[in-house]
Amino acid sequence: MKITVRVKPNAKKIGVEKVGEEYVAFVRAPPIEGRANAELIEVLAEYFKVPKSKIRIVSGARTKKKIVEID
């Protein structure tokens, strides 16, 4: 399944919300050296209750709007 995720780095809270057709992920990590992407994968794994190895960023690794594939 592929989903669109808008990432909010440096957020005060951690979590995922569904807004319309896309998801909004709040992560505490800054968008430096892939830290926000790593935390995004952890947050999505917890939200969808799948292992982190089943989640990968298909496109948008350097942008706030990403397409993520979940097996």
mmJSON file of the N, C-alpha and C atoms, coordinates in Angstrom:
{"data_MODEL":{"atom_site":{
"group_PDB":["ATOM","ATOM","ATOM","ATOM","ATOM","ATOM","ATOM","ATOM","ATOM","ATOM","ATOM","ATOM","ATOM","ATOM","ATOM","ATOM","ATOM","ATOM","ATOM","ATOM","ATOM","ATOM","ATOM","ATOM","ATOM","ATOM","ATOM","ATOM","ATOM","ATOM","ATOM","ATOM","ATOM","ATOM","ATOM","ATOM","ATOM","ATOM","ATOM","ATOM","ATOM","ATOM","ATOM","ATOM","ATOM","ATOM","ATOM","ATOM","ATOM","ATOM","ATOM","ATOM","ATOM","ATOM","ATOM","ATOM","ATOM","ATOM","ATOM","ATOM","ATOM","ATOM","ATOM","ATOM","ATOM","ATOM","ATOM","ATOM","ATOM","ATOM","ATOM","ATOM","ATOM","ATOM","ATOM","ATOM","ATOM","ATOM","ATOM","ATOM","ATOM","ATOM","ATOM","ATOM","ATOM","ATOM","ATOM","ATOM","ATOM","ATOM","ATOM","ATOM","ATOM","ATOM","ATOM","ATOM","ATOM","ATOM","ATOM","ATOM","ATOM","ATOM","ATOM","ATOM","ATOM","ATOM","ATOM","ATOM","ATOM","ATOM","ATOM","ATOM","ATOM","ATOM","ATOM","ATOM","ATOM","ATOM","ATOM","ATOM","ATOM","ATOM","ATOM","ATOM","ATOM","ATOM","ATOM","ATOM","ATOM","ATOM","ATOM","ATOM","ATOM","ATOM","ATOM","ATOM","ATOM","ATOM","ATOM","ATOM","ATOM","ATOM","ATOM","ATOM","ATOM","ATOM","ATOM","ATOM","ATOM","ATOM","ATOM","ATOM","ATOM","ATOM","ATOM","ATOM","ATOM","ATOM","ATOM","ATOM","ATOM","ATOM","ATOM","ATOM","ATOM","ATOM","ATOM","ATOM","ATOM","ATOM","ATOM","ATOM","ATOM","ATOM","ATOM","ATOM","ATOM","ATOM","ATOM","ATOM","ATOM","ATOM","ATOM","ATOM","ATOM","ATOM","ATOM","ATOM","ATOM","ATOM","ATOM","ATOM","ATOM","ATOM","ATOM","ATOM","ATOM","ATOM","ATOM","ATOM","ATOM","ATOM","ATOM","ATOM","ATOM","ATOM","ATOM","ATOM","ATOM","ATOM","ATOM","ATOM","ATOM"],
"id":[1,2,3,4,5,6,7,8,9,10,11,12,13,14,15,16,17,18,19,20,21,22,23,24,25,26,27,28,29,30,31,32,33,34,35,36,37,38,39,40,41,42,43,44,45,46,47,48,49,50,51,52,53,54,55,56,57,58,59,60,61,62,63,64,65,66,67,68,69,70,71,72,73,74,75,76,77,78,79,80,81,82,83,84,85,86,87,88,89,90,91,92,93,94,95,96,97,98,99,100,101,102,103,104,105,106,107,108,109,110,111,112,113,114,115,116,117,118,119,120,121,122,123,124,125,126,127,128,129,130,131,132,133,134,135,136,137,138,139,140,141,142,143,144,145,146,147,148,149,150,151,152,153,154,155,156,157,158,159,160,161,162,163,164,165,166,167,168,169,170,171,172,173,174,175,176,177,178,179,180,181,182,183,184,185,186,187,188,189,190,191,192,193,194,195,196,197,198,199,200,201,202,203,204,205,206,207,208,209,210,211,212,213],
"type_symbol":["N","C","C","N","C","C","N","C","C","N","C","C","N","C","C","N","C","C","N","C","C","N","C","C","N","C","C","N","C","C","N","C","C","N","C","C","N","C","C","N","C","C","N","C","C","N","C","C","N","C","C","N","C","C","N","C","C","N","C","C","N","C","C","N","C","C","N","C","C","N","C","C","N","C","C","N","C","C","N","C","C","N","C","C","N","C","C","N","C","C","N","C","C","N","C","C","N","C","C","N","C","C","N","C","C","N","C","C","N","C","C","N","C","C","N","C","C","N","C","C","N","C","C","N","C","C","N","C","C","N","C","C","N","C","C","N","C","C","N","C","C","N","C","C","N","C","C","N","C","C","N","C","C","N","C","C","N","C","C","N","C","C","N","C","C","N","C","C","N","C","C","N","C","C","N","C","C","N","C","C","N","C","C","N","C","C","N","C","C","N","C","C","N","C","C","N","C","C","N","C","C","N","C","C","N","C","C","N","C","C","N","C","C"],
"label_atom_id":["N","CA","C","N","CA","C","N","CA","C","N","CA","C","N","CA","C","N","CA","C","N","CA","C","N","CA","C","N","CA","C","N","CA","C","N","CA","C","N","CA","C","N","CA","C","N","CA","C","N","CA","C","N","CA","C","N","CA","C","N","CA","C","N","CA","C","N","CA","C","N","CA","C","N","CA","C","N","CA","C","N","CA","C","N","CA","C","N","CA","C","N","CA","C","N","CA","C","N","CA","C","N","CA","C","N","CA","C","N","CA","C","N","CA","C","N","CA","C","N","CA","C","N","CA","C","N","CA","C","N","CA","C","N","CA","C","N","CA","C","N","CA","C","N","CA","C","N","CA","C","N","CA","C","N","CA","C","N","CA","C","N","CA","C","N","CA","C","N","CA","C","N","CA","C","N","CA","C","N","CA","C","N","CA","C","N","CA","C","N","CA","C","N","CA","C","N","CA","C","N","CA","C","N","CA","C","N","CA","C","N","CA","C","N","CA","C","N","CA","C","N","CA","C","N","CA","C","N","CA","C","N","CA","C","N","CA","C","N","CA","C","N","CA","C","N","CA","C"],
"label_alt_id":[null,null,null,null,null,null,null,null,null,null,null,null,null,null,null,null,null,null,null,null,null,null,null,null,null,null,null,null,null,null,null,null,null,null,null,null,null,null,null,null,null,null,null,null,null,null,null,null,null,null,null,null,null,null,null,null,null,null,null,null,null,null,null,null,null,null,null,null,null,null,null,null,null,null,null,null,null,null,null,null,null,null,null,null,null,null,null,null,null,null,null,null,null,null,null,null,null,null,null,null,null,null,null,null,null,null,null,null,null,null,null,null,null,null,null,null,null,null,null,null,null,null,null,null,null,null,null,null,null,null,null,null,null,null,null,null,null,null,null,null,null,null,null,null,null,null,null,null,null,null,null,null,null,null,null,null,null,null,null,null,null,null,null,null,null,null,null,null,null,null,null,null,null,null,null,null,null,null,null,null,null,null,null,null,null,null,null,null,null,null,null,null,null,null,null,null,null,null,null,null,null,null,null,null,null,null,null,null,null,null,null,null,null],
"label_comp_id":["MET","MET","MET","LYS","LYS","LYS","ILE","ILE","ILE","THR","THR","THR","VAL","VAL","VAL","ARG","ARG","ARG","VAL","VAL","VAL","LYS","LYS","LYS","PRO","PRO","PRO","ASN","ASN","ASN","ALA","ALA","ALA","LYS","LYS","LYS","LYS","LYS","LYS","ILE","ILE","ILE","GLY","GLY","GLY","VAL","VAL","VAL","GLU","GLU","GLU","LYS","LYS","LYS","VAL","VAL","VAL","GLY","GLY","GLY","GLU","GLU","GLU","GLU","GLU","GLU","TYR","TYR","TYR","VAL","VAL","VAL","ALA","ALA","ALA","PHE","PHE","PHE","VAL","VAL","VAL","ARG","ARG","ARG","ALA","ALA","ALA","PRO","PRO","PRO","PRO","PRO","PRO","ILE","ILE","ILE","GLU","GLU","GLU","GLY","GLY","GLY","ARG","ARG","ARG","ALA","ALA","ALA","ASN","ASN","ASN","ALA","ALA","ALA","GLU","GLU","GLU","LEU","LEU","LEU","ILE","ILE","ILE","GLU","GLU","GLU","VAL","VAL","VAL","LEU","LEU","LEU","ALA","ALA","ALA","GLU","GLU","GLU","TYR","TYR","TYR","PHE","PHE","PHE","LYS","LYS","LYS","VAL","VAL","VAL","PRO","PRO","PRO","LYS","LYS","LYS","SER","SER","SER","LYS","LYS","LYS","ILE","ILE","ILE","ARG","ARG","ARG","ILE","ILE","ILE","VAL","VAL","VAL","SER","SER","SER","GLY","GLY","GLY","ALA","ALA","ALA","ARG","ARG","ARG","THR","THR","THR","LYS","LYS","LYS","LYS","LYS","LYS","LYS","LYS","LYS","ILE","ILE","ILE","VAL","VAL","VAL","GLU","GLU","GLU","ILE","ILE","ILE","ASP","ASP","ASP"],
"label_asym_id":["A","A","A","A","A","A","A","A","A","A","A","A","A","A","A","A","A","A","A","A","A","A","A","A","A","A","A","A","A","A","A","A","A","A","A","A","A","A","A","A","A","A","A","A","A","A","A","A","A","A","A","A","A","A","A","A","A","A","A","A","A","A","A","A","A","A","A","A","A","A","A","A","A","A","A","A","A","A","A","A","A","A","A","A","A","A","A","A","A","A","A","A","A","A","A","A","A","A","A","A","A","A","A","A","A","A","A","A","A","A","A","A","A","A","A","A","A","A","A","A","A","A","A","A","A","A","A","A","A","A","A","A","A","A","A","A","A","A","A","A","A","A","A","A","A","A","A","A","A","A","A","A","A","A","A","A","A","A","A","A","A","A","A","A","A","A","A","A","A","A","A","A","A","A","A","A","A","A","A","A","A","A","A","A","A","A","A","A","A","A","A","A","A","A","A","A","A","A","A","A","A","A","A","A","A","A","A","A","A","A","A","A","A"],
"label_entity_id":["1","1","1","1","1","1","1","1","1","1","1","1","1","1","1","1","1","1","1","1","1","1","1","1","1","1","1","1","1","1","1","1","1","1","1","1","1","1","1","1","1","1","1","1","1","1","1","1","1","1","1","1","1","1","1","1","1","1","1","1","1","1","1","1","1","1","1","1","1","1","1","1","1","1","1","1","1","1","1","1","1","1","1","1","1","1","1","1","1","1","1","1","1","1","1","1","1","1","1","1","1","1","1","1","1","1","1","1","1","1","1","1","1","1","1","1","1","1","1","1","1","1","1","1","1","1","1","1","1","1","1","1","1","1","1","1","1","1","1","1","1","1","1","1","1","1","1","1","1","1","1","1","1","1","1","1","1","1","1","1","1","1","1","1","1","1","1","1","1","1","1","1","1","1","1","1","1","1","1","1","1","1","1","1","1","1","1","1","1","1","1","1","1","1","1","1","1","1","1","1","1","1","1","1","1","1","1","1","1","1","1","1","1"],
"label_seq_id":[1,1,1,2,2,2,3,3,3,4,4,4,5,5,5,6,6,6,7,7,7,8,8,8,9,9,9,10,10,10,11,11,11,12,12,12,13,13,13,14,14,14,15,15,15,16,16,16,17,17,17,18,18,18,19,19,19,20,20,20,21,21,21,22,22,22,23,23,23,24,24,24,25,25,25,26,26,26,27,27,27,28,28,28,29,29,29,30,30,30,31,31,31,32,32,32,33,33,33,34,34,34,35,35,35,36,36,36,37,37,37,38,38,38,39,39,39,40,40,40,41,41,41,42,42,42,43,43,43,44,44,44,45,45,45,46,46,46,47,47,47,48,48,48,49,49,49,50,50,50,51,51,51,52,52,52,53,53,53,54,54,54,55,55,55,56,56,56,57,57,57,58,58,58,59,59,59,60,60,60,61,61,61,62,62,62,63,63,63,64,64,64,65,65,65,66,66,66,67,67,67,68,68,68,69,69,69,70,70,70,71,71,71],
"pdbx_PDB_ins_code":[null,null,null,null,null,null,null,null,null,null,null,null,null,null,null,null,null,null,null,null,null,null,null,null,null,null,null,null,null,null,null,null,null,null,null,null,null,null,null,null,null,null,null,null,null,null,null,null,null,null,null,null,null,null,null,null,null,null,null,null,null,null,null,null,null,null,null,null,null,null,null,null,null,null,null,null,null,null,null,null,null,null,null,null,null,null,null,null,null,null,null,null,null,null,null,null,null,null,null,null,null,null,null,null,null,null,null,null,null,null,null,null,null,null,null,null,null,null,null,null,null,null,null,null,null,null,null,null,null,null,null,null,null,null,null,null,null,null,null,null,null,null,null,null,null,null,null,null,null,null,null,null,null,null,null,null,null,null,null,null,null,null,null,null,null,null,null,null,null,null,null,null,null,null,null,null,null,null,null,null,null,null,null,null,null,null,null,null,null,null,null,null,null,null,null,null,null,null,null,null,null,null,null,null,null,null,null,null,null,null,null,null,null],
"Cartn_x":[0.853,0.0,0.9,0.589,1.332,0.473,1.094,0.374,1.198,0.515,1.174,1.257,2.449,2.681,3.314,2.757,3.356,4.022,5.306,6.079,6.244,6.036,6.235,7.405,8.633,9.78,9.806,10.592,10.728,9.401,8.496,7.186,7.286,6.351,6.325,5.768,4.884,4.293,4.721,4.582,4.885,3.591,3.319,2.106,1.774,0.663,0.188,-1.295,-1.717,-3.134,-3.49,-4.698,-5.167,-5.984,-5.584,-6.263,-6.655,-7.913,-8.375,-7.768,-7.087,-6.469,-5.025,-4.446,-3.05,-2.903,-1.723,-1.412,-0.454,-0.554,0.374,1.104,2.437,3.256,4.033,3.939,4.659,5.848,7.047,8.261,9.079,9.789,10.597,11.948,12.432,13.773,13.844,15.007,15.187,15.444,15.18,15.393,16.852,17.731,19.171,19.705,20.457,21.121,20.175,18.941,17.995,17.378,17.59,17.036,15.511,14.915,13.456,12.876,13.547,13.077,13.127,14.19,14.308,13.209,12.939,11.872,10.506,10.342,9.089,8.788,9.781,9.577,9.169,9.791,9.417,7.972,7.587,6.231,5.186,5.451,4.511,4.41,5.525,5.508,4.623,4.715,3.872,2.399,2.135,0.761,0.071,0.768,0.18,0.429,1.161,1.44,2.12,3.183,4.008,5.474,6.344,7.769,8.345,9.37,10.001,10.547,10.921,11.478,10.444,9.163,8.093,7.737,8.427,8.128,9.346,9.098,10.198,9.674,10.546,10.209,10.502,9.448,9.574,10.078,9.503,9.959,9.774,10.554,10.452,11.346,12.464,13.352,13.894,13.945,14.48,13.413,12.134,11.056,10.119,9.223,8.271,7.146,6.833,5.767,6.405,6.038,6.676,5.635,6.065,5.253,5.941,5.186,5.715,4.999,5.766,5.199,5.23,4.092,3.97,3.578,4.379,4.088,3.121],
"Cartn_y":[-1.167,0.0,1.232,2.197,3.45,4.556,5.385,6.504,7.772,8.912,10.209,10.721,11.131,11.598,12.973,13.894,15.216,15.205,15.456,15.37,16.746,16.813,18.039,17.799,18.146,17.942,18.969,18.692,19.572,19.822,18.866,19.017,18.764,19.317,19.105,17.735,17.214,15.904,14.932,13.651,12.61,11.885,11.658,10.934,11.069,10.434,10.439,10.766,11.623,11.954,11.778,11.322,11.221,12.459,13.156,14.378,14.192,13.931,13.688,12.403,12.511,11.345,11.125,12.081,11.936,11.9,11.543,11.467,12.599,13.073,14.071,13.415,13.384,12.759,13.839,13.818,14.76,14.033,14.543,13.93,15.005,14.607,15.549,15.82,14.901,15.012,16.148,16.787,17.817,17.173,17.905,17.341,17.414,16.868,16.906,15.482,15.172,13.878,12.686,12.843,11.733,11.372,12.196,11.875,11.901,12.883,12.967,11.784,11.347,10.199,8.925,8.745,7.559,7.541,8.7,8.762,8.598,9.096,8.912,7.43,6.643,5.206,4.55,4.966,4.426,4.771,6.017,6.471,5.757,5.61,4.923,3.436,2.821,1.407,1.195,2.097,1.998,2.253,3.236,3.59,2.458,1.866,0.798,-0.596,-0.668,-1.937,-2.951,-2.499,-3.353,-3.135,-4.076,-3.865,-2.731,-2.078,-0.984,-1.442,-2.708,-3.224,-3.279,-3.185,-3.234,-1.853,-0.81,0.562,1.141,1.771,2.449,3.701,4.689,5.945,5.777,5.861,5.659,6.937,8.074,9.346,10.454,11.513,12.659,12.567,11.876,11.704,13.036,14.05,15.345,16.434,16.048,17.019,16.671,17.581,17.313,16.396,16.412,15.55,14.313,13.147,11.897,10.875,9.949,8.774,7.608,6.912,5.819,4.539,3.465,2.152,1.289,0.668,-0.235,-1.594,-2.612,-3.984,-4.65],
"Cartn_z":[0.0,0.0,0.0,-0.833,-0.881,-0.309,0.543,1.152,0.979,1.035,1.006,2.434,2.83,4.194,4.151,4.913,5.081,6.457,6.498,7.735,8.354,9.672,10.437,11.391,10.979,11.873,12.995,14.029,15.198,15.897,15.85,16.472,17.973,18.718,20.165,20.51,19.648,19.906,18.819,19.112,18.14,17.825,16.541,16.185,14.715,14.351,12.972,12.981,12.066,11.891,10.426,10.172,8.789,8.477,7.415,6.992,5.54,5.304,3.939,3.402,2.269,1.638,2.075,2.803,3.195,4.713,5.144,6.562,6.916,8.157,8.674,9.833,9.743,10.782,11.524,12.842,13.692,14.306,14.061,14.606,15.313,16.354,17.123,16.484,15.685,15.102,14.088,13.988,12.963,11.607,10.537,9.193,8.764,9.589,9.325,9.269,8.215,8.053,8.172,7.717,7.692,9.036,10.059,11.384,11.387,10.71,10.661,9.876,8.819,8.043,8.874,9.651,10.502,11.556,12.146,13.149,12.496,11.28,10.543,10.373,9.998,9.816,11.137,12.244,13.556,13.913,13.674,14.021,13.168,11.872,10.987,11.334,11.708,12.091,13.317,14.258,15.454,15.114,14.27,13.9,13.144,12.174,11.368,11.94,13.059,13.74,12.819,12.17,11.316,11.706,11.391,11.67,10.816,11.319,10.59,9.239,9.137,7.887,6.764,7.091,6.091,5.543,6.001,5.588,4.884,3.713,3.03,2.337,2.26,1.6,0.111,-0.702,-2.148,-2.816,-2.465,-3.03,-2.009,-2.182,-1.287,-0.077,-0.179,0.974,1.491,0.621,1.046,1.088,1.043,1.107,2.254,2.581,3.656,3.207,1.912,1.384,0.777,1.297,0.897,0.459,-0.374,-0.692,-0.003,0.832,1.635,1.271,1.123,0.808,2.06,2.352,3.501,3.0,3.307,2.881,3.841],
"occupancy":[1.0,1.0,1.0,1.0,1.0,1.0,1.0,1.0,1.0,1.0,1.0,1.0,1.0,1.0,1.0,1.0,1.0,1.0,1.0,1.0,1.0,1.0,1.0,1.0,1.0,1.0,1.0,1.0,1.0,1.0,1.0,1.0,1.0,1.0,1.0,1.0,1.0,1.0,1.0,1.0,1.0,1.0,1.0,1.0,1.0,1.0,1.0,1.0,1.0,1.0,1.0,1.0,1.0,1.0,1.0,1.0,1.0,1.0,1.0,1.0,1.0,1.0,1.0,1.0,1.0,1.0,1.0,1.0,1.0,1.0,1.0,1.0,1.0,1.0,1.0,1.0,1.0,1.0,1.0,1.0,1.0,1.0,1.0,1.0,1.0,1.0,1.0,1.0,1.0,1.0,1.0,1.0,1.0,1.0,1.0,1.0,1.0,1.0,1.0,1.0,1.0,1.0,1.0,1.0,1.0,1.0,1.0,1.0,1.0,1.0,1.0,1.0,1.0,1.0,1.0,1.0,1.0,1.0,1.0,1.0,1.0,1.0,1.0,1.0,1.0,1.0,1.0,1.0,1.0,1.0,1.0,1.0,1.0,1.0,1.0,1.0,1.0,1.0,1.0,1.0,1.0,1.0,1.0,1.0,1.0,1.0,1.0,1.0,1.0,1.0,1.0,1.0,1.0,1.0,1.0,1.0,1.0,1.0,1.0,1.0,1.0,1.0,1.0,1.0,1.0,1.0,1.0,1.0,1.0,1.0,1.0,1.0,1.0,1.0,1.0,1.0,1.0,1.0,1.0,1.0,1.0,1.0,1.0,1.0,1.0,1.0,1.0,1.0,1.0,1.0,1.0,1.0,1.0,1.0,1.0,1.0,1.0,1.0,1.0,1.0,1.0,1.0,1.0,1.0,1.0,1.0,1.0,1.0,1.0,1.0,1.0,1.0,1.0],
"B_iso_or_equiv":[0.0,0.0,0.0,0.0,0.0,0.0,0.0,0.0,0.0,0.0,0.0,0.0,0.0,0.0,0.0,0.0,0.0,0.0,0.0,0.0,0.0,0.0,0.0,0.0,0.0,0.0,0.0,0.0,0.0,0.0,0.0,0.0,0.0,0.0,0.0,0.0,0.0,0.0,0.0,0.0,0.0,0.0,0.0,0.0,0.0,0.0,0.0,0.0,0.0,0.0,0.0,0.0,0.0,0.0,0.0,0.0,0.0,0.0,0.0,0.0,0.0,0.0,0.0,0.0,0.0,0.0,0.0,0.0,0.0,0.0,0.0,0.0,0.0,0.0,0.0,0.0,0.0,0.0,0.0,0.0,0.0,0.0,0.0,0.0,0.0,0.0,0.0,0.0,0.0,0.0,0.0,0.0,0.0,0.0,0.0,0.0,0.0,0.0,0.0,0.0,0.0,0.0,0.0,0.0,0.0,0.0,0.0,0.0,0.0,0.0,0.0,0.0,0.0,0.0,0.0,0.0,0.0,0.0,0.0,0.0,0.0,0.0,0.0,0.0,0.0,0.0,0.0,0.0,0.0,0.0,0.0,0.0,0.0,0.0,0.0,0.0,0.0,0.0,0.0,0.0,0.0,0.0,0.0,0.0,0.0,0.0,0.0,0.0,0.0,0.0,0.0,0.0,0.0,0.0,0.0,0.0,0.0,0.0,0.0,0.0,0.0,0.0,0.0,0.0,0.0,0.0,0.0,0.0,0.0,0.0,0.0,0.0,0.0,0.0,0.0,0.0,0.0,0.0,0.0,0.0,0.0,0.0,0.0,0.0,0.0,0.0,0.0,0.0,0.0,0.0,0.0,0.0,0.0,0.0,0.0,0.0,0.0,0.0,0.0,0.0,0.0,0.0,0.0,0.0,0.0,0.0,0.0,0.0,0.0,0.0,0.0,0.0,0.0],
"pdbx_formal_charge":[null,null,null,null,null,null,null,null,null,null,null,null,null,null,null,null,null,null,null,null,null,null,null,null,null,null,null,null,null,null,null,null,null,null,null,null,null,null,null,null,null,null,null,null,null,null,null,null,null,null,null,null,null,null,null,null,null,null,null,null,null,null,null,null,null,null,null,null,null,null,null,null,null,null,null,null,null,null,null,null,null,null,null,null,null,null,null,null,null,null,null,null,null,null,null,null,null,null,null,null,null,null,null,null,null,null,null,null,null,null,null,null,null,null,null,null,null,null,null,null,null,null,null,null,null,null,null,null,null,null,null,null,null,null,null,null,null,null,null,null,null,null,null,null,null,null,null,null,null,null,null,null,null,null,null,null,null,null,null,null,null,null,null,null,null,null,null,null,null,null,null,null,null,null,null,null,null,null,null,null,null,null,null,null,null,null,null,null,null,null,null,null,null,null,null,null,null,null,null,null,null,null,null,null,null,null,null,null,null,null,null,null,null],
"auth_seq_id":[1,1,1,2,2,2,3,3,3,4,4,4,5,5,5,6,6,6,7,7,7,8,8,8,9,9,9,10,10,10,11,11,11,12,12,12,13,13,13,14,14,14,15,15,15,16,16,16,17,17,17,18,18,18,19,19,19,20,20,20,21,21,21,22,22,22,23,23,23,24,24,24,25,25,25,26,26,26,27,27,27,28,28,28,29,29,29,30,30,30,31,31,31,32,32,32,33,33,33,34,34,34,35,35,35,36,36,36,37,37,37,38,38,38,39,39,39,40,40,40,41,41,41,42,42,42,43,43,43,44,44,44,45,45,45,46,46,46,47,47,47,48,48,48,49,49,49,50,50,50,51,51,51,52,52,52,53,53,53,54,54,54,55,55,55,56,56,56,57,57,57,58,58,58,59,59,59,60,60,60,61,61,61,62,62,62,63,63,63,64,64,64,65,65,65,66,66,66,67,67,67,68,68,68,69,69,69,70,70,70,71,71,71],
"auth_comp_id":["MET","MET","MET","LYS","LYS","LYS","ILE","ILE","ILE","THR","THR","THR","VAL","VAL","VAL","ARG","ARG","ARG","VAL","VAL","VAL","LYS","LYS","LYS","PRO","PRO","PRO","ASN","ASN","ASN","ALA","ALA","ALA","LYS","LYS","LYS","LYS","LYS","LYS","ILE","ILE","ILE","GLY","GLY","GLY","VAL","VAL","VAL","GLU","GLU","GLU","LYS","LYS","LYS","VAL","VAL","VAL","GLY","GLY","GLY","GLU","GLU","GLU","GLU","GLU","GLU","TYR","TYR","TYR","VAL","VAL","VAL","ALA","ALA","ALA","PHE","PHE","PHE","VAL","VAL","VAL","ARG","ARG","ARG","ALA","ALA","ALA","PRO","PRO","PRO","PRO","PRO","PRO","ILE","ILE","ILE","GLU","GLU","GLU","GLY","GLY","GLY","ARG","ARG","ARG","ALA","ALA","ALA","ASN","ASN","ASN","ALA","ALA","ALA","GLU","GLU","GLU","LEU","LEU","LEU","ILE","ILE","ILE","GLU","GLU","GLU","VAL","VAL","VAL","LEU","LEU","LEU","ALA","ALA","ALA","GLU","GLU","GLU","TYR","TYR","TYR","PHE","PHE","PHE","LYS","LYS","LYS","VAL","VAL","VAL","PRO","PRO","PRO","LYS","LYS","LYS","SER","SER","SER","LYS","LYS","LYS","ILE","ILE","ILE","ARG","ARG","ARG","ILE","ILE","ILE","VAL","VAL","VAL","SER","SER","SER","GLY","GLY","GLY","ALA","ALA","ALA","ARG","ARG","ARG","THR","THR","THR","LYS","LYS","LYS","LYS","LYS","LYS","LYS","LYS","LYS","ILE","ILE","ILE","VAL","VAL","VAL","GLU","GLU","GLU","ILE","ILE","ILE","ASP","ASP","ASP"],
"auth_asym_id":["A","A","A","A","A","A","A","A","A","A","A","A","A","A","A","A","A","A","A","A","A","A","A","A","A","A","A","A","A","A","A","A","A","A","A","A","A","A","A","A","A","A","A","A","A","A","A","A","A","A","A","A","A","A","A","A","A","A","A","A","A","A","A","A","A","A","A","A","A","A","A","A","A","A","A","A","A","A","A","A","A","A","A","A","A","A","A","A","A","A","A","A","A","A","A","A","A","A","A","A","A","A","A","A","A","A","A","A","A","A","A","A","A","A","A","A","A","A","A","A","A","A","A","A","A","A","A","A","A","A","A","A","A","A","A","A","A","A","A","A","A","A","A","A","A","A","A","A","A","A","A","A","A","A","A","A","A","A","A","A","A","A","A","A","A","A","A","A","A","A","A","A","A","A","A","A","A","A","A","A","A","A","A","A","A","A","A","A","A","A","A","A","A","A","A","A","A","A","A","A","A","A","A","A","A","A","A","A","A","A","A","A","A"],
"auth_atom_id":["N","CA","C","N","CA","C","N","CA","C","N","CA","C","N","CA","C","N","CA","C","N","CA","C","N","CA","C","N","CA","C","N","CA","C","N","CA","C","N","CA","C","N","CA","C","N","CA","C","N","CA","C","N","CA","C","N","CA","C","N","CA","C","N","CA","C","N","CA","C","N","CA","C","N","CA","C","N","CA","C","N","CA","C","N","CA","C","N","CA","C","N","CA","C","N","CA","C","N","CA","C","N","CA","C","N","CA","C","N","CA","C","N","CA","C","N","CA","C","N","CA","C","N","CA","C","N","CA","C","N","CA","C","N","CA","C","N","CA","C","N","CA","C","N","CA","C","N","CA","C","N","CA","C","N","CA","C","N","CA","C","N","CA","C","N","CA","C","N","CA","C","N","CA","C","N","CA","C","N","CA","C","N","CA","C","N","CA","C","N","CA","C","N","CA","C","N","CA","C","N","CA","C","N","CA","C","N","CA","C","N","CA","C","N","CA","C","N","CA","C","N","CA","C","N","CA","C","N","CA","C","N","CA","C","N","CA","C","N","CA","C","N","CA","C","N","CA","C"],
"pdbx_PDB_model_num":[1,1,1,1,1,1,1,1,1,1,1,1,1,1,1,1,1,1,1,1,1,1,1,1,1,1,1,1,1,1,1,1,1,1,1,1,1,1,1,1,1,1,1,1,1,1,1,1,1,1,1,1,1,1,1,1,1,1,1,1,1,1,1,1,1,1,1,1,1,1,1,1,1,1,1,1,1,1,1,1,1,1,1,1,1,1,1,1,1,1,1,1,1,1,1,1,1,1,1,1,1,1,1,1,1,1,1,1,1,1,1,1,1,1,1,1,1,1,1,1,1,1,1,1,1,1,1,1,1,1,1,1,1,1,1,1,1,1,1,1,1,1,1,1,1,1,1,1,1,1,1,1,1,1,1,1,1,1,1,1,1,1,1,1,1,1,1,1,1,1,1,1,1,1,1,1,1,1,1,1,1,1,1,1,1,1,1,1,1,1,1,1,1,1,1,1,1,1,1,1,1,1,1,1,1,1,1,1,1,1,1,1,1]
}}}
